[in-house]
Amino acid sequence: MAMMNRNKPSNSYHTSRRFPERRRKDWVGPIVDYKEVDLLRKFLTSSSKLMSRKRAGTTTQEQKALKMALKRARFMALLPYQGA
């Protein structure tokens, strides 16, 4: 019988937010902007695909903001459509 880790809850990967400083009421602007190319590259795979929510550690709202910012950055030719 395999040993189970009883200290870790089963749904622990969604316990912390990826952008906690951008979720406050005093934050002005979108969670992720299309001009933040370095930040967007952190959420891309080697083939220039957007990482899954579970792998990136984002919430649904953050993932939707990343998706829209990525689409806008690609349209403005700041990021490639395909990986090199």
DSSP file (Angstrom, degrees, kcal/mol; ACC not computed):
  #  RESIDUE AA STRUCTURE BP1 BP2  ACC     N-H-->O    O-->H-N    N-H-->O    O-->H-N    TCO  KAPPA ALPHA  PHI   PSI    X-CA   Y-CA   Z-CA
    1    1 A M              0   0    0      0, 0.0     2,-0.1     0, 0.0     0, 0.0   0.000 360.0 360.0 360.0 133.1    0.0    0.0    0.0
    2    2 A A        -     0   0    0      1,-0.1     2,-0.3     0, 0.0     0, 0.0  -0.419 360.0-110.0 -75.5 147.4    1.4    3.4   -1.0
    3    3 A M        -     0   0    0     -2,-0.1     2,-0.4     1,-0.0    -1,-0.1  -0.604  31.7-149.1 -77.1 134.3    2.0    6.0    1.7
    4    4 A M        -     0   0    0     -2,-0.3     2,-1.0     3,-0.0     3,-0.1  -0.843  14.9-124.7-105.2 142.3   -0.4    9.0    1.5
    5    5 A N        +     0   0    0     -2,-0.4     3,-0.4     1,-0.2    -2,-0.0  -0.757  29.0 179.9 -84.4 104.6    0.5   12.5    2.5
    6    6 A R  S    S+     0   0    0     -2,-1.0    -1,-0.2     1,-0.2    -2,-0.0   0.588  70.6  66.9 -84.7 -10.4   -2.1   13.3    5.1
    7    7 A N  S    S+     0   0    0     -3,-0.1    -1,-0.2     2,-0.1    -2,-0.0   0.735  89.0  72.5 -81.8 -22.5   -0.8   16.8    5.9
    8    8 A K  S    S-     0   0    0     -3,-0.4    -3,-0.0     2,-0.0    -1,-0.0  -0.816  80.4-131.3 -99.9 125.4   -1.7   18.3    2.4
    9    9 A P    >   -     0   0    0      0, 0.0     3,-0.9     0, 0.0    -2,-0.1  -0.332  22.3-117.5 -68.5 158.9   -5.3   18.9    1.5
   10   10 A S  T 3  S+     0   0    0      1,-0.3     3,-0.2     2,-0.1    -2,-0.0   0.770 110.3  42.3 -71.3 -26.5   -6.4   17.6   -1.9
   11   11 A N  T >  S+     0   0    0      1,-0.2     3,-0.8     2,-0.1    -1,-0.3  -0.252  73.9 126.7-112.9  45.2   -7.3   21.0   -3.4
   12   12 A S  G X   +     0   0    0     -3,-0.9     3,-1.2     1,-0.2     4,-0.2   0.589  51.4  79.7 -81.7 -10.2   -4.2   23.0   -2.1
   13   13 A Y  G 3  S+     0   0    0      1,-0.3    -1,-0.2    -3,-0.2     3,-0.2   0.648  92.4  50.8 -76.3 -11.2   -3.1   24.4   -5.5
   14   14 A H  G <  S+     0   0    0     -3,-0.8    -1,-0.3     1,-0.1    -2,-0.1   0.073  79.5 100.9-107.7  24.0   -5.7   27.2   -5.5
   15   15 A T  S <  S+     0   0    0     -3,-1.2     2,-0.4     1,-0.1    -1,-0.1   0.813  79.5  43.4 -81.5 -29.1   -5.0   28.5   -2.0
   16   16 A S  S    S-     0   0    0     -4,-0.2     2,-0.2    -3,-0.2    -1,-0.1  -0.894  80.3-124.2-119.3 148.4   -2.9   31.5   -2.9
   17   17 A R        -     0   0    0     -2,-0.4    41,-0.1     1,-0.1    -2,-0.0  -0.569   8.1-140.2 -88.8 153.3   -3.4   34.1   -5.7
   18   18 A R  S    S+     0   0    0      1,-0.2     3,-0.2    -2,-0.2    -1,-0.1   0.820  99.6  33.1 -81.0 -32.7   -0.8   34.8   -8.3
   19   19 A F    >   +     0   0    0      1,-0.1     3,-0.7     2,-0.1     4,-0.3  -0.571  68.0 154.1-122.0  65.5   -1.4   38.6   -8.4
   20   20 A P  G >  S+     0   0    0      0, 0.0     3,-1.0     0, 0.0     4,-0.2   0.856  73.3  53.9 -67.3 -33.4   -2.3   39.5   -4.8
   21   21 A E  G 3  S+     0   0    0      1,-0.2     3,-0.5    -3,-0.2    -2,-0.1   0.727 106.9  53.0 -73.2 -19.1   -1.1   43.1   -5.0
   22   22 A R  G <  S+     0   0    0     -3,-0.7    -1,-0.2     1,-0.2    -3,-0.0   0.377  96.1  68.2 -95.0   3.6   -3.2   43.7   -8.1
   23   23 A R  S <  S+     0   0    0     -3,-1.0    -1,-0.2    -4,-0.3    -2,-0.1   0.407  75.5 107.4-102.4   0.8   -6.5   42.5   -6.5
   24   24 A R  S >  S-     0   0    0     -3,-0.5     3,-1.1    -4,-0.2    -3,-0.0  -0.329  79.6-116.3 -77.2 162.7   -6.8   45.4   -4.0
   25   25 A K  T 3  S+     0   0    0      1,-0.2    -1,-0.1    -2,-0.1    -3,-0.0   0.759 112.5  59.4 -70.9 -24.2   -9.4   48.1   -4.3
   26   26 A D  T 3  S+     0   0    0      2,-0.1     2,-0.4     0, 0.0    -1,-0.2   0.517  79.3 109.0 -83.7  -3.0   -6.7   50.9   -4.7
   27   27 A W    <   -     0   0    0     -3,-1.1     2,-0.5     2,-0.0    -5,-0.1  -0.600  57.4-155.3 -74.8 129.0   -5.3   49.1   -7.8
   28   28 A V        +     0   0    0     -2,-0.4    -2,-0.1     2,-0.1    -3,-0.0  -0.914  53.1  16.9-108.6 128.6   -6.1   51.1  -11.0
   29   29 A G  S    S-     0   0    0     -2,-0.5     4,-0.0     3,-0.0    -2,-0.0  -0.488  99.3 -32.7 108.7-179.3   -6.2   49.4  -14.3
   30   30 A P        -     0   0    0      0, 0.0     3,-0.2     0, 0.0    -2,-0.1  -0.239  53.0-116.1 -72.7 164.3   -6.4   45.8  -15.5
   31   31 A I  S    S+     0   0    0      1,-0.3     2,-0.4    30,-0.1    31,-0.1   0.923 105.3  16.0 -64.6 -44.3   -4.9   42.8  -13.6
   32   32 A V  S    S-     0   0    0     33,-0.0     2,-0.3    30,-0.0    -1,-0.3  -0.999  77.0-152.3-132.2 131.9   -2.6   42.2  -16.6
   33   33 A D    >   -     0   0    0     -2,-0.4     3,-1.5    -3,-0.2     7,-0.1  -0.777  22.0-126.6-104.1 149.6   -1.8   44.6  -19.3
   34   34 A Y  T 3  S+     0   0    0     -2,-0.3    -1,-0.1     1,-0.3     6,-0.1   0.697 107.0  64.5 -67.8 -18.0   -0.8   43.6  -22.9
   35   35 A K  T 3  S+     0   0    0      1,-0.2     2,-1.7     2,-0.1    -1,-0.3   0.575  77.4  88.5 -82.4  -8.8    2.3   45.8  -22.6
   36   36 A E    <>  +     0   0    0     -3,-1.5     4,-2.1     1,-0.2    -1,-0.2  -0.562  51.3 162.1 -87.4  73.8    3.8   43.7  -19.8
   37   37 A V  H  >  +     0   0    0     -2,-1.7     4,-2.2     1,-0.2    -1,-0.2   0.866  68.2  54.3 -66.7 -39.5    5.6   41.4  -22.2
   38   38 A D  H  > S+     0   0    0     -3,-0.2     4,-0.8     1,-0.2    -1,-0.2   0.894 110.6  47.0 -63.9 -39.0    8.0   40.0  -19.6
   39   39 A L  H >4 S+     0   0    0      1,-0.2     3,-0.6     2,-0.2     4,-0.5   0.902 111.3  51.0 -67.8 -41.1    5.1   39.0  -17.3
   40   40 A L  H >< S+     0   0    0     -4,-2.1     3,-1.3     1,-0.2    -2,-0.2   0.859 103.0  59.9 -65.2 -35.0    3.2   37.4  -20.1
   41   41 A R  H >< S+     0   0    0     -4,-2.2     3,-1.3     1,-0.3    -1,-0.2   0.781  94.8  64.3 -65.4 -25.8    6.2   35.3  -21.2
   42   42 A K  T << S+     0   0    0     -4,-0.8    -1,-0.3    -3,-0.6    -2,-0.2   0.753 103.1  48.6 -66.9 -23.2    6.2   33.7  -17.7
   43   43 A F  T <  S+     0   0    0     -3,-1.3     8,-2.7    -4,-0.5     2,-0.3   0.226  95.8  92.2-102.5  12.7    2.8   32.2  -18.5
   44   44 A L  B <   -A   50   0A   0     -3,-1.3     6,-0.2     6,-0.2     2,-0.1  -0.822  68.3-133.3-106.3 147.0    3.7   30.8  -21.9
   45   45 A T    >   -     0   0    0      4,-2.7     3,-1.7    -2,-0.3    -2,-0.1  -0.261  40.8 -91.0 -82.1-180.0    5.0   27.4  -22.7
   46   46 A S  T 3  S+     0   0    0      1,-0.3    38,-0.2     2,-0.1    -1,-0.1   0.749 129.9  53.9 -66.8 -22.5    8.0   26.8  -25.0
   47   47 A S  T 3  S-     0   0    0     36,-0.1    36,-0.7    37,-0.1    -1,-0.3   0.147 122.7-105.9 -97.1  19.7    5.6   26.5  -27.9
   48   48 A S  S <  S+     0   0    0     -3,-1.7     2,-0.3     1,-0.2    -2,-0.1   0.793  74.7 138.6  63.1  33.5    4.0   29.9  -27.1
   49   49 A K        -     0   0    0     33,-0.0    -4,-2.7     1,-0.0     2,-0.3  -0.788  60.7-103.3-101.8 152.3    0.8   28.5  -25.7
   50   50 A L  B     -A   44   0A   0     -2,-0.3    -6,-0.2    -6,-0.2   -10,-0.0  -0.565  39.9-116.1 -74.3 133.4   -0.8   29.8  -22.5
   51   51 A M        -     0   0    0     -8,-2.7    -1,-0.1    -2,-0.3    -8,-0.0  -0.264  33.7-100.4 -65.8 155.7   -0.2   27.6  -19.5
   52   52 A S     >  -     0   0    0      1,-0.1     4,-2.6     5,-0.0     5,-0.3  -0.300  30.3-110.8 -71.2 162.4   -3.2   25.9  -17.8
   53   53 A R  H  >>S+     0   0    0      1,-0.2     4,-2.1     2,-0.2     5,-1.2   0.893 117.6  51.0 -61.5 -41.0   -4.7   27.4  -14.7
   54   54 A K  H  45S+     0   0    0      1,-0.2    -1,-0.2     2,-0.2    -3,-0.0   0.901 114.5  42.4 -66.3 -40.9   -3.5   24.6  -12.5
   55   55 A R  H  45S+     0   0    0      1,-0.2    -2,-0.2     2,-0.1    -1,-0.2   0.870 119.5  42.7 -73.9 -37.6    0.1   24.8  -13.8
   56   56 A A  H  <5S-     0   0    0     -4,-2.6    -2,-0.2     2,-0.1    -1,-0.2   0.741 102.3-131.0 -81.9 -23.4    0.2   28.6  -13.7
   57   57 A G  T  <5 +     0   0    0     -4,-2.1     2,-0.2    -5,-0.3    -3,-0.2   0.850  56.1 140.5  77.7  34.6   -1.5   28.9  -10.3
   58   58 A T      < -     0   0    0     -5,-1.2    -1,-0.2    -6,-0.2     2,-0.1  -0.691  50.1-118.9-108.7 161.4   -4.0   31.5  -11.4
   59   59 A T     >  -     0   0    0     -2,-0.2     4,-2.4     1,-0.1     5,-0.2  -0.361  37.9 -99.3 -85.6 175.1   -7.7   32.0  -10.6
   60   60 A T  H  > S+     0   0    0      2,-0.2     4,-2.2     1,-0.2     5,-0.2   0.920 124.1  48.2 -62.7 -44.4  -10.4   32.0  -13.3
   61   61 A Q  H  > S+     0   0    0      1,-0.2     4,-2.0     2,-0.2    -1,-0.2   0.903 112.9  48.0 -64.6 -41.4  -10.5   35.8  -13.5
   62   62 A E  H  > S+     0   0    0      2,-0.2     4,-2.3     1,-0.2    -1,-0.2   0.880 110.4  52.3 -66.4 -37.6   -6.7   36.1  -13.7
   63   63 A Q  H  X S+     0   0    0     -4,-2.4     4,-2.3     2,-0.2    -2,-0.2   0.892 109.0  49.4 -66.2 -39.7   -6.6   33.4  -16.4
   64   64 A K  H  X S+     0   0    0     -4,-2.2     4,-2.2     2,-0.2    -1,-0.2   0.894 111.3  49.7 -65.5 -38.9   -9.2   35.3  -18.5
   65   65 A A  H  X S+     0   0    0     -4,-2.0     4,-2.4     2,-0.2    -2,-0.2   0.893 110.9  49.7 -66.2 -39.0   -7.2   38.6  -18.1
   66   66 A L  H  X S+     0   0    0     -4,-2.3     4,-2.5     2,-0.2    -2,-0.2   0.906 109.8  51.7 -63.5 -41.4   -4.0   36.7  -19.1
   67   67 A K  H  X S+     0   0    0     -4,-2.3     4,-2.2     2,-0.2    -2,-0.2   0.922 112.3  44.4 -62.8 -45.5   -5.8   35.3  -22.2
   68   68 A M  H  X S+     0   0    0     -4,-2.2     4,-2.3     2,-0.2    -1,-0.2   0.905 114.3  49.3 -67.2 -40.9   -7.1   38.7  -23.3
   69   69 A A  H  X S+     0   0    0     -4,-2.4     4,-2.4     1,-0.2    -2,-0.2   0.882 111.1  50.7 -65.8 -37.0   -3.7   40.4  -22.7
   70   70 A L  H  X S+     0   0    0     -4,-2.5     4,-2.2     2,-0.2    -2,-0.2   0.915 110.1  49.1 -66.1 -43.1   -1.9   37.6  -24.6
   71   71 A K  H  X S+     0   0    0     -4,-2.2     4,-2.1     1,-0.2    -2,-0.2   0.907 113.5  46.7 -62.7 -41.7   -4.3   38.0  -27.6
   72   72 A R  H  X S+     0   0    0     -4,-2.3     4,-2.1     2,-0.2    -2,-0.2   0.896 111.4  50.9 -68.3 -39.7   -3.8   41.8  -27.6
   73   73 A A  H  <>S+     0   0    0     -4,-2.4     5,-3.1     1,-0.2     6,-1.0   0.878 111.2  48.9 -65.8 -37.0    0.0   41.5  -27.4
   74   74 A R  H ><5S+     0   0    0     -4,-2.2     3,-1.2     4,-0.2    -1,-0.2   0.898 110.2  50.9 -67.4 -40.1    0.0   39.0  -30.3
   75   75 A F  H 3<5S+     0   0    0     -4,-2.1    -2,-0.2     1,-0.3    -1,-0.2   0.873 110.4  49.0 -65.2 -36.4   -2.1   41.3  -32.4
   76   76 A M  T 3<5S-     0   0    0     -4,-2.1    -1,-0.3    -5,-0.1    -2,-0.2   0.363 116.8-116.9 -84.3   5.8    0.2   44.2  -31.6
   77   77 A A  T < 5S+     0   0    0     -3,-1.2    -3,-0.2     2,-0.2    -2,-0.1   0.779  82.1 122.0  63.9  31.3    3.2   42.0  -32.6
   78   78 A L  S   <S+     0   0    0     -5,-3.1    -4,-0.2     1,-0.2    -5,-0.1   0.720  78.1  28.9 -88.3 -25.1    4.7   42.1  -29.1
   79   79 A L  S    S-     0   0    0     -6,-1.0    -2,-0.2    -9,-0.1    -1,-0.2  -0.961  89.8-110.3-131.7 150.3    4.6   38.3  -28.8
   80   80 A P        -     0   0    0      0, 0.0    -6,-0.1     0, 0.0    -5,-0.1  -0.427   9.3-140.4 -78.5 155.4    4.8   35.6  -31.4
   81   81 A Y  S    S+     0   0    0     -7,-0.1     2,-0.3     1,-0.1    -7,-0.0   0.796  91.0  35.5 -78.0 -31.6    1.8   33.4  -32.4
   82   82 A Q  S    S-     0   0    0    -33,-0.0   -34,-0.2    -3,-0.0    -1,-0.1  -0.908  88.9-110.5-124.5 151.5    4.2   30.4  -32.7
   83   83 A G              0   0    0    -36,-0.7   -36,-0.1    -2,-0.3   -37,-0.1  -0.399 360.0 360.0 -74.5 155.7    7.2   29.3  -30.7
   84   84 A A              0   0    0    -38,-0.2    -1,-0.1    -2,-0.1   -37,-0.1   0.461 360.0 360.0 -82.9 360.0   10.6   29.4  -32.3
